[in-house]
Amino acid sequence: MMAQFYGIWGDTNGGTSTGEASLALGKLCFPNENLSGNNGHDLKDVLYIGFPGSQAVPGKSGANWKAKSTADFEASIKALGDELVAGL
């Protein structure tokens, strides 16, 4: 079964450090593997596609940065993700 998730890659948490996008996406894809900074997913069964440029900045598309749930945040960036993927 294939799942598709969108995430923010390259967030910088206010310019001080790289964000936790890969860990958050890993937990979405593999919720039963107890992933953490010390426990990763080793299988090569994930494809990440990154989109550079100003058109890929989710803040400009109405991303819900204060979403109360993962599902709400995913919903807020879905239209932008769908648009970027359609351009492939």
Buried (B, 14 or more C-beta within 10 A) or exposed (E): EEEEBBBBBEBEEEEEEEBBBBEBBBBBBBEEBEBEEEEEBEEEEEEEEEBEEEEBBBEEBEBBEEBEEEEEBBEBBBEBBEEBEEEE
